[in-house]
Amino acid sequence: MDRRCSAATPGLRRAEPAEPGAHRGAVEPDPPLCEHGEQRPAPAQDGPHGAHNFQSEFDSLGFKVIARWAGEPIRAVIAVPADSPIQHLHQLEGKRVSFPSTDAFVAYAVPLVALKRAGVRVEQVFGGNQEGTLAQLKARRVEAGAANSRFLNQYAEREHVQFREIYVSEGFPDLAVIAHPRVPAATVERVRRALLGMSSDAAAASILTLAKSKGFEAATDRDYDGVRRIYRLVGQ
């Protein structure tokens, strides 16, 4: 699980001005996420987040991207043990490959498209989350595993294990914060300003430190066209 998502996922309760012209947002954790930025939106949520909102089934709801986690783009990686003889995707034909779950975007939908494009069929094994997937790979219960590049590096360093990447995807923007159209425009704008101002707000410093986050950056729906494209390619 991405620690930022469990510690400081944008479940905003309020975005009230601390003084004229200033806005502060209180951020409280939402339920844990199963994979980096992965949480299915509930129908009642006004401010959901995660890649699933870009699936075609949610197109008619009119969600609007108002911000995203700051930082470098995230990439899907298919990795093998450092001493594995496997060097290319086509060598995975018929092999056991672990994924966190079918709900994962970066660590399932993206690598699935790559495998389909390469004409490679694999035996899908599921680890439950990225931790479980890489644990299976470390124990050599599978020949390869899929994760996001950030988590792969963190896991390898923590567990003192070496992996070799045989596939790295294009970059995708980090977790989006999305507003439902029924939320008043003025409220959406206050929330957006509160999020974008967190990186310079002393009151938010402890939250960002705990989440190991740089805060939030401006984002629009167009930034997530690549996410929509991947979902369409896997029929979602």
N, C-alpha and C positions, 0 to 999 in steps of 0.2 A: 504494500500500500504506500502511496506517496504521502509522506508525513505532513506535507503542507495541506493536503486535502483533508486529512483527519483532524488537523489542529486548527486550521483557519480557513475552512471552506466558506465561501461567501454566503452564509445564511443570515442576511441582514435583518435585524429587528427594527432598526431605526436609522435615520440619517438626519439628525437634528443639528441646527447651527449652534456652535458653542458661543459665538458672539456674532454681531452683525458682519456678514460677508464671509464668515468661516463656517465650514461644515465638517462634522466628524461622524463617522459611521461606527456603530457597535457591531462587531463581527463575532458571531457565535457559531460553534461547529454544527454542521449537519451530520446525518448518519454517515458512518465510514463508507469510503468508496472502495469498490472492488479492484479497480485498476486506474492508473493515472487518468484523472478526469472522467471517470466512468461512473455515472449514476443515472438510472432511468428516471425521468421526470414523472412525478405524480401529477394527476390531473389538476389537483388543487393548488399546486405551487405557482406562485407569481414570479419568483425569481430563480428558476432552475438553472442548472449548470451541467456541463459535460457534453461529450460528443454525441450522445444519443439524440439530442435535440435537433440534429441535422439529418436524421433519417427521414425518408420521404413521408412516413406516417404522421410526422409532426408539421409538415409544410403548411397545412391549413390553419394551424393555431396562431400564426403570426408572431412568434417570438422574435425579439429584437436583441442583437448583441450590443451591449453597452460598454464592455471592458473585457480584459483578459489578464491572466497572471503575467507578470513581467518576466522577461528572461529569454534565453535562446529557444529557437524552435525545438520541438521534440521529434525524434525519429524512431521508426520501428527497426528492430535489429533481429536477425536470426543468427544465433551463435552456436558454436560447437566447442567442445573441450579443446584447449590449445594444441594438444597432441593428436587430435582426430585426423584421420586421413581425408576427411571430407573437405573439399576446397570450394565447391561451387553448388549452387542450388540444385542443379540436375542430379547431383549425386545423392540427394535426399529421396529420390524415387523409392516408394515403398517403405521408407524408414519411419521410425517413431519420432514425432516432433511434438513437444509440449507447448501449450498455450495456456494463459491464465484462465480464460473462459470465452465462450462465444459472445459475451457482452463487451469484451475489450475492443476498443477501436485500434489504438496504436499497436497493441500486441496480439491482435487476432485479425481484424478486418484488413489492415494494411498488409501484413505478411501473407494473408490468404490470397489477396490480389496478385502479389508478386509470384507466388507459387503457381497460380493459375496461368499467369502470363508466360511462365517458364515451361508450362505443360507438365508440371510435376505433381504427382499424387502422393500424399503422405498419410500415415496412420496418425490421426489426431489424438493426443493425450492431453488431459487438462489438469493443471496444478492447483486450480482454485483461485490463485492470485499469482502475481509475478514472483513473489517469494517462493511459493510452492513449485512454480515452473522451473526456476533456476536451481532449486534444491534437487529436483529430479535430474536436471542436467549434470549437476555436480556429482550426484551419486551414480551417474551413467545409466540411469534407467531408461533414458531416451537418447537418441543420437544428436538431437538439436533442440533448442528452445527459443521461443520468441518473447521479447520484452521491449520496453522502450530503452533507448540508449542511456539515458540518465540513470535509470534504476540498475541496468546491467553493470555500469561502472561502479555504482555504490555497493552493490552486492559483491562484486569481485574483490573490491578493496577490503570490505568488512570480513569476508570469508576466506581471504587469502587464497583465491583460486583464479586461474587464468582461463579466459575464454577467447575464442577467435571469431570475429564477425565475418560471416560469409554473405550477408546481405544487410545493407543499410538503406533505408528509404529516403525520400525527399523529406524536408522539414515541414512540420505542421505547427500552427500556432498553439500555444498552451491553452489551458482550461479557460473557457469563455464564461462570462456572467451574462445572463440573458433575462430580459424583462418580458412579461406577458402583456399583450396589448390592453388588457383591462386596467392595468396600473396607470394612474394619472401621469401625464407627461412631466408635471412638476416634480412628482415623487421620484420618477425614474432619473430625472436630471440631478436631484439631490443625492441619490444613491451613487450615480456615476461620479459626481464630483467628490463624494466621500471616499470612494474607492481609489480614484486617481490621486487623491491627496494623502493617502495613508503613508506613502514613502517619506513624506516630509512632516508627518504628524508625530510629535513626541509621544502622544498617548497611545499610538498604535505600534510603537517600536518593539514592545515586548511580544506582541502577537506575531509580528513579522520575523522576529528573531526565533521564536519557538517554531514557526513554520518554515524557517530557513528560506524565506521568500524576499524578493526585492519589491514586493507590492504589486500594483496593477498598472496596466498601460491601456491607452485608448485602443479600441478595436471596433470593427464594423462587420456586418454580415458577409461582405465580400471577402474578408480575410479567411473565411471558413468554406469557401467554394471547393477547395481541395478535399476537405473532409466530406462534403456532400458527394463529390465525385466518387470517392472510394466506396461510400455506402451504396451508391447506385450500382457500382460494379459488382457488389456482392448481393445485390437484390434487396437492399434495405432502404 
